[in-house]
Every structure is written in C-alpha cells, then in structure tokens.
Amino acid sequence: MKRAIGVLAVCLLVPLSLAQTKIGDCEVSGKKGEFPIKPVTPGVLTIQTNLPAPGWFNGDTPDTIKSGFEYCLAANVAYLAGLDKVKIVNVSFDALVAGQTKNYDLAFSQVTITDARKKVVDFSPPYFSSDQGLLVRTGTKVNASNIKSLKIGVQQGTTAVDFLKNVLKVPESNIRVFPDTPNLFTALQARQIDVAMLDTAIVLVQAKQSGGKLEVVGQYKTGEEYGAIYPKGSPNKAQFDKIFKTLAAEGVFKKLSATYLSKELGGDPTAVPYLKP
C-alpha cells in the first residue's frame, strides 16, 4: 500500500531513559538492548513513513505523533534494540517502496510485502494482514457486474494498481492514479471518481472519519501482509528479524491492533463483504 509525494520532511526525536517502559503514549516491554543493532545514527532508531496515517501514526506531522499501531511498534523495536531515541521522517511512499530513500534503519508505512518490492528493499517478517477495500460515497452501489464500468481511484505505487489491471481487468480509461491518499479521498468526495480502492484497514479509517459521507461497501481477498522495510542489504536484518519474531510471540501485534486500530476502523475488517473478482 500507500502514500504521498514530497520526500523527507520534518523529524521527531523521542528520548528514551534507560529505565523507561513508555515511549510517547506507547507501552514498551521486554529486555532493553536484547537485540543490539548498528543504526545509521548512533543511539537513534531512524524510521521512515508516509503521513498522514491515522491509527498507524496518530498525528499529521512527526512532532505531533505519540501513538498509533506502527509508531508503537517502532517504539518497541527501538527498546529491544537498546536505542535511546526514535527519529521519524516523512517520505514519499512511492520513493520508499522503490528503494529510493536513504539514511534510515527501517520503515513502517502499511507496506504490502511483494516479490517485486523485494528486489529493491528487504522486509521484516509480517506484522499485519489486509485485503483491498472499496470506499465510496454513501449510497453508491458497487458489485461484481458493474465494477469495471466505474471510475476507480488508487494511490500511486500501491498493490491496488496491479490488482485492478491484472486481476479485475478494469479498462485503463477507468483507472485514476493519485500521488497520495489525501488527493485520492478528496477526488472521491468531489465526484471525480466513483470508488477509491486501497487496503481495507485504511479505507475503514477514512469512512469512520467522514461523518457518514463515505462507506466501505466491499473488499477483495488478496491475502496481503504488511512488513517493515529495511534498506536493501541492511546489516541489521538478522537482529531486526529476531525482534519482530519476539514481538509476535509475545502478542504485541495483536495488542497494538486492539489498542489503536479497532477504534479507528470503526469495525472488524473481516465483516466487510467479499466480492469475487
């Protein structure tokens, strides 16, 4: 999946004391420094993402973020890596998944693990599963018989682009590609498109925040999984992988989902009806 154009924006440094068990608004656990790494900046875990990402990074700019699923996941990674600061940098999603961003340790941006992306970046073990959801103006009818005749918007660089072209066989003339999610959702509300296709977990958040103007009417089963991105050939891959496996075994992913996503999503993603391609 996802997001915006403008590489490298503002950064956030969050100090971590040696005895601290809370970073921002996030609870952290485990043994600090159990899996030490060699970060790009000594004592700092540098994280890249693409904002905004409500529920995942709660805040529109790095200096306002203190919670969210991926923010708190990053905080737990930093803690287990024994680092004293977390630095968040806002980057272009398209550049991130193309392996074009530099000077970071890992990135969280609801990125689906794909073989094509593995050619230019490395991935962590998966930490979240998602399918492709259909966001529409409330009352719009979408079904298997009319989907190809509707104007569908997607975000540049996301897996939805390939799904529309190669699986649903939607005509190129009916596909609109937007540089980021704010432009995509604005186009939907302005009636420039009929449907916005993006990860179900992301469009559910947008529907909930729309005040009833938008709704998620269906989704397609794609079996996608999110992973953190490491720079290709990162010397820290083995240690990061150990951290992710440890967090999974301790139930941290499920806890973060229950804490930060359930409320933001406004419902269970699996309850959204599935359409057949």
BELMOBEL-V129325 format. One record per residue. RES is the residue in one small letter. D_FIRST is the distance of its C-alpha to the first C-alpha in Angstrom with 2 decimals. Layout:
res: [RES | RES]
d_first: [D_FIRST | D_FIRST]
This chain:
res: [m | k | r | a | i | g | v | l | a | v | c | l | l | v | p | l | s | l | a | q | t | k | i | g | d | c | e | v | s | g | k | k | g | e | f | p | i | k | p | v | t | p | g | v | l | t | i | q | t | n | l | p | a | p | g | w | f | n | g | d | t | p | d | t | i | k | s | g | f | e | y | c | l | a | a | n | v | a | y | l | a | g | l | d | k | v | k | i | v | n | v | s | f | d | a | l | v | a | g | q | t | k | n | y | d | l | a | f | s | q | v | t | i | t | d | a | r | k | k | v | v | d | f | s | p | p | y | f | s | s | d | q | g | l | l | v | r | t | g | t | k | v | n | a | s | n | i | k | s | l | k | i | g | v | q | q | g | t | t | a | v | d | f | l | k | n | v | l | k | v | p | e | s | n | i | r | v | f | p | d | t | p | n | l | f | t | a | l | q | a | r | q | i | d | v | a | m | l | d | t | a | i | v | l | v | q | a | k | q | s | g | g | k | l | e | v | v | g | q | y | k | t | g | e | e | y | g | a | i | y | p | k | g | s | p | n | k | a | q | f | d | k | i | f | k | t | l | a | a | e | g | v | f | k | k | l | s | a | t | y | l | s | k | e | l | g | g | d | p | t | a | v | p | y | l | k | p]
d_first: [0.00 | 3.77 | 7.43 | 11.17 | 13.91 | 16.80 | 16.82 | 18.65 | 19.96 | 22.01 | 22.36 | 23.54 | 26.04 | 26.76 | 30.01 | 30.43 | 34.02 | 35.18 | 36.01 | 33.05 | 31.15 | 29.04 | 26.63 | 25.89 | 25.85 | 24.47 | 26.75 | 26.64 | 28.57 | 30.01 | 32.14 | 31.25 | 31.13 | 31.18 | 28.72 | 29.51 | 27.42 | 28.17 | 25.84 | 25.60 | 27.70 | 30.43 | 30.01 | 26.53 | 23.05 | 20.84 | 17.24 | 14.61 | 11.80 | 10.64 | 12.69 | 13.30 | 11.59 | 14.42 | 15.01 | 13.05 | 15.07 | 17.93 | 19.13 | 18.24 | 19.64 | 20.10 | 23.73 | 23.12 | 20.76 | 22.69 | 20.64 | 17.38 | 15.77 | 14.14 | 17.05 | 19.53 | 17.97 | 18.40 | 21.89 | 22.81 | 21.77 | 23.90 | 26.74 | 26.95 | 26.77 | 29.74 | 28.43 | 29.85 | 27.16 | 23.42 | 22.25 | 19.00 | 17.96 | 15.63 | 14.03 | 12.09 | 8.39 | 9.42 | 12.42 | 10.99 | 9.07 | 12.23 | 14.47 | 16.25 | 16.48 | 19.56 | 21.69 | 19.51 | 19.78 | 16.28 | 12.95 | 10.95 | 7.75 | 5.93 | 4.98 | 5.71 | 9.21 | 10.46 | 13.96 | 13.23 | 11.38 | 14.28 | 16.61 | 15.82 | 14.68 | 15.72 | 14.00 | 15.58 | 16.48 | 13.84 | 14.15 | 12.23 | 11.74 | 9.80 | 10.23 | 9.45 | 11.56 | 13.87 | 14.88 | 18.30 | 21.37 | 23.56 | 25.85 | 23.89 | 24.41 | 21.77 | 22.73 | 22.63 | 25.48 | 24.30 | 20.52 | 21.30 | 23.58 | 21.29 | 19.50 | 15.76 | 13.39 | 9.78 | 7.94 | 8.93 | 7.26 | 4.35 | 5.86 | 7.50 | 9.72 | 11.26 | 11.68 | 13.62 | 15.67 | 16.48 | 16.63 | 17.54 | 19.40 | 18.88 | 21.08 | 19.65 | 21.78 | 19.94 | 16.43 | 15.72 | 13.04 | 12.66 | 12.13 | 10.62 | 10.33 | 14.09 | 15.13 | 13.17 | 14.79 | 18.05 | 18.28 | 18.05 | 20.80 | 22.80 | 22.86 | 21.50 | 19.15 | 19.74 | 16.33 | 12.86 | 10.31 | 7.07 | 6.66 | 10.39 | 10.62 | 9.24 | 11.45 | 14.28 | 14.53 | 14.82 | 17.38 | 19.35 | 19.62 | 20.79 | 24.23 | 24.32 | 23.39 | 20.08 | 19.39 | 17.02 | 19.18 | 17.49 | 14.65 | 14.33 | 14.65 | 12.23 | 12.89 | 9.51 | 9.97 | 8.53 | 10.73 | 12.05 | 12.42 | 16.07 | 17.66 | 18.83 | 22.16 | 22.05 | 25.44 | 24.00 | 21.79 | 24.53 | 25.17 | 21.59 | 21.22 | 24.42 | 23.18 | 20.10 | 22.43 | 24.95 | 22.68 | 21.59 | 25.29 | 26.30 | 23.98 | 22.19 | 18.68 | 20.35 | 22.33 | 19.52 | 17.72 | 21.10 | 21.87 | 18.85 | 16.66 | 19.40 | 21.02 | 18.01 | 16.67 | 20.20 | 20.23 | 19.27 | 16.04 | 18.20 | 20.73 | 18.70 | 20.38 | 18.92 | 19.59 | 20.68 | 19.28]
